[in-house]
Amino acid sequence: MDFELNDDQVAYIETARQFAAKAMAPKAAEWDAGAIFPKDVLREAGELGFMALYTPEDVGGMGLSRLDSSLIFEELAGGCTSTAAYMTIHNMALWMIASFGTEAIREQFCPKLISGETLASYCLTEPGAGSDAASLRTTARIDGDEYVLNGQKMFISGAGDTDVLVVMARVADGDGPRPGAKGISSFVVPADTAGISFGRKEEKMGWNSQPTRAITFEDARIPAGNRLGAEGEGFKIAMKGLDGGRINIATTAVGTAQAALDTSARYVQERQQFGGPISQFQSVQFKLADMATELVAARQMVRMAASRLDAGHPEATVYCAMAKRFATDVAFEVCNEAVQLHGGYGYIREYPLERHLRDVRVHQILEGTNEIMRVIISRRVLMEGATEVIR
Ligand SMILES: Cc1cc2nc3c(=O)[nH]c(=O)nc-3n(C[C@H](O)[C@H](O)[C@H](O)COP(=O)(O)OP(=O)(O)OC[C@H]3O[C@@H](n4cnc5c(N)ncnc54)[C@H](O)[C@@H]3O)c2cc1C
């Protein structure tokens, strides 16, 4: 068992840290306040490979492991949580296209997505199907050599500003929509396809540097070849995407909390009250100690889950759920304590703490709520002999 980073990993972290510090952190408050989606910076990120970190090399991606990718995403989140989180969603959608698309589809879509010239969205959630995603009702009716999409998606990150949609829909034929999770297929859909429209940009608590919109499909036609994987495999593919996605959501939460901790450790040594720095108080020291301890635990858990995903561990899904649950809860608490340590200054926009808190809150909700993570974990733990395996 080796807990040390190798030379390559140290170099990845350094490159990502520099990019975050130069291209993201100075602008993050402005993007948040103005709800600006920084496509130019995403393009720059593409030049460094950050938009295709774990996309296979044979199609032009970086081909990194999930573990190495998580190190990079953590650093990027230290620059801007919301923008780094969008990058992770783009990476997830691109990985699905590169892994399950035909050769023609890979050639058509991947190069521009890899460079960041075009951007992707992952479209699973619907107004009536959130946690119970397998109950989705968007249909893909077979019509000759085309599928015809009808239905609505909700809360789609990037929607309205992205170019390529990875859409999960229920295949329908003369007998109607196919039932259950096995009735679902996934498709790659150009966002400018006739019959697609976008809802208004949602006004959100955080994640303001990326738009979130509903999408409506009204007789939107796509070639049959745009299906990813076999018919009926879409839900499985969507969940495979989310295993990695949950590592990403967890690691970006850790990166945000690390930034909040770093700022707090500096601040308590500068802020003077009662004749000295507030770091003189043991309660302040202990708070920092707990923040640092829990953050290290969260980081190690994320890295373990990422390694297990890389190794094809049979219980990788459970470890990804554990990492997402634990790391996002810890990160929220660390960011909240950081606000407290800054007193009134933590609550105003001049300092980044309140933004960190607002941004990281949604990490407990999306890509499966933390309650759904508990459903995944407890279902496995209650199986015969599970505690011999999950440890
Ligand atoms: C900013 C933002 C961006 C998003 N981006 C995307 C995206 O890009 N693509 C996409 O497809 N989706 C996206 N989502 C959707 C997100 O994944 C869903 O909001 C999430 O899965 C929860 O679904 P829901 O909102 O319908 O809540 P619901 O499923 O209605 O849940 C409401 C509450 O009930 C609880 N609950 C539900 N079922 C159970 C259960 N079995 N046991 C215990 N508790 C339960 C939940 O934990 C939650 O607390 C995004 C959401 C937000 C807010």
Ligand as a Chemical Component Dictionary entry (heavy atoms), coordinates in Angstrom:
data_LIG
# 
_chem_comp.id                   LIG 
_chem_comp.type                 NON-POLYMER 
_chem_comp.pdbx_formal_charge   0 
_chem_comp.three_letter_code    LIG 
# 
loop_
_chem_comp_atom.comp_id 
_chem_comp_atom.atom_id 
_chem_comp_atom.alt_atom_id 
_chem_comp_atom.type_symbol 
_chem_comp_atom.charge 
_chem_comp_atom.model_Cartn_x 
_chem_comp_atom.model_Cartn_y 
_chem_comp_atom.model_Cartn_z 
_chem_comp_atom.pdbx_ordinal 
LIG C1  C1  C 0 -27.344 22.797 -10.117 1  
LIG C2  C2  C 0 -27.789 21.439 -10.564 2  
LIG C3  C3  C 0 -27.190 20.861 -11.668 3  
LIG C4  C4  C 0 -27.611 19.607 -12.109 4  
LIG N1  N1  N 0 -27.044 19.068 -13.238 5  
LIG C5  C5  C 0 -27.567 17.936 -13.761 6  
LIG C6  C6  C 0 -27.100 17.453 -15.030 7  
LIG O1  O1  O 0 -26.197 18.027 -15.645 8  
LIG N2  N2  N 0 -27.694 16.345 -15.549 9  
LIG C7  C7  C 0 -28.696 15.685 -14.915 10 
LIG O2  O2  O 0 -29.179 14.693 -15.445 11 
LIG N3  N3  N 0 -29.150 16.110 -13.704 12 
LIG C8  C8  C 0 -28.627 17.232 -13.123 13 
LIG N4  N4  N 0 -29.088 17.697 -11.923 14 
LIG C9  C9  C 0 -30.185 16.978 -11.256 15 
LIG C10 C10 C 0 -29.769 16.277 -9.977  16 
LIG O3  O3  O 0 -28.995 15.161 -10.266 17 
LIG C11 C11 C 0 -31.073 15.953 -9.222  18 
LIG O4  O4  O 0 -31.561 17.197 -8.727  19 
LIG C12 C12 C 0 -30.871 14.962 -8.097  20 
LIG O5  O5  O 0 -30.590 13.687 -8.607  21 
LIG C13 C13 C 0 -32.109 14.858 -7.189  22 
LIG O6  O6  O 0 -33.292 14.716 -7.925  23 
LIG P1  P1  P 0 -34.529 15.686 -7.602  24 
LIG O7  O7  O 0 -34.033 17.075 -7.620  25 
LIG O8  O8  O 0 -35.651 15.320 -8.504  26 
LIG O9  O9  O 0 -34.922 15.353 -6.091  27 
LIG P2  P2  P 0 -35.876 14.156 -5.563  28 
LIG O10 O10 O 0 -35.474 12.871 -6.186  29 
LIG O11 O11 O 0 -37.288 14.581 -5.691  30 
LIG O12 O12 O 0 -35.465 14.111 -4.027  31 
LIG C14 C14 C 0 -36.031 15.007 -3.036  32 
LIG C15 C15 C 0 -35.543 14.538 -1.672  33 
LIG O13 O13 O 0 -36.040 13.206 -1.424  34 
LIG C16 C16 C 0 -34.957 12.341 -1.088  35 
LIG N5  N5  N 0 -35.207 10.992 -1.577  36 
LIG C17 C17 C 0 -35.668 10.604 -2.784  37 
LIG N6  N6  N 0 -35.725 9.284  -2.879  38 
LIG C18 C18 C 0 -35.270 8.793  -1.689  39 
LIG C19 C19 C 0 -35.065 7.475  -1.148  40 
LIG N7  N7  N 0 -35.305 6.378  -1.879  41 
LIG N8  N8  N 0 -34.595 7.377  0.104   42 
LIG C20 C20 C 0 -34.327 8.476  0.845   43 
LIG N9  N9  N 0 -34.494 9.730  0.394   44 
LIG C21 C21 C 0 -34.951 9.889  -0.870  45 
LIG C22 C22 C 0 -33.755 12.975 -1.780  46 
LIG O14 O14 O 0 -32.531 12.532 -1.193  47 
LIG C23 C23 C 0 -34.028 14.447 -1.569  48 
LIG O15 O15 O 0 -33.586 14.820 -0.288  49 
LIG C24 C24 C 0 -28.643 18.929 -11.428 50 
LIG C25 C25 C 0 -29.227 19.514 -10.283 51 
LIG C26 C26 C 0 -28.815 20.758 -9.864  52 
LIG C27 C27 C 0 -29.479 21.365 -8.660  53 
# 
loop_
_chem_comp_bond.comp_id 
_chem_comp_bond.atom_id_1 
_chem_comp_bond.atom_id_2 
_chem_comp_bond.value_order 
_chem_comp_bond.pdbx_ordinal 
LIG C1  C2  SING 1  
LIG C2  C3  SING 2  
LIG C2  C26 DOUB 3  
LIG C3  C4  DOUB 4  
LIG C4  N1  SING 5  
LIG C4  C24 SING 6  
LIG N1  C5  DOUB 7  
LIG C5  C6  SING 8  
LIG C5  C8  SING 9  
LIG C6  O1  DOUB 10 
LIG C6  N2  SING 11 
LIG N2  C7  SING 12 
LIG C7  O2  DOUB 13 
LIG C7  N3  SING 14 
LIG N3  C8  DOUB 15 
LIG C8  N4  SING 16 
LIG N4  C9  SING 17 
LIG N4  C24 SING 18 
LIG C9  C10 SING 19 
LIG C10 O3  SING 20 
LIG C10 C11 SING 21 
LIG C11 O4  SING 22 
LIG C11 C12 SING 23 
LIG C12 O5  SING 24 
LIG C12 C13 SING 25 
LIG C13 O6  SING 26 
LIG O6  P1  SING 27 
LIG P1  O7  DOUB 28 
LIG P1  O8  SING 29 
LIG P1  O9  SING 30 
LIG O9  P2  SING 31 
LIG P2  O10 DOUB 32 
LIG P2  O11 SING 33 
LIG P2  O12 SING 34 
LIG O12 C14 SING 35 
LIG C14 C15 SING 36 
LIG C15 O13 SING 37 
LIG C15 C23 SING 38 
LIG O13 C16 SING 39 
LIG C16 N5  SING 40 
LIG C16 C22 SING 41 
LIG N5  C17 SING 42 
LIG N5  C21 SING 43 
LIG C17 N6  DOUB 44 
LIG N6  C18 SING 45 
LIG C18 C19 SING 46 
LIG C18 C21 DOUB 47 
LIG C19 N7  SING 48 
LIG C19 N8  DOUB 49 
LIG N8  C20 SING 50 
LIG C20 N9  DOUB 51 
LIG N9  C21 SING 52 
LIG C22 O14 SING 53 
LIG C22 C23 SING 54 
LIG C23 O15 SING 55 
LIG C24 C25 DOUB 56 
LIG C25 C26 SING 57 
LIG C26 C27 SING 58 
# 
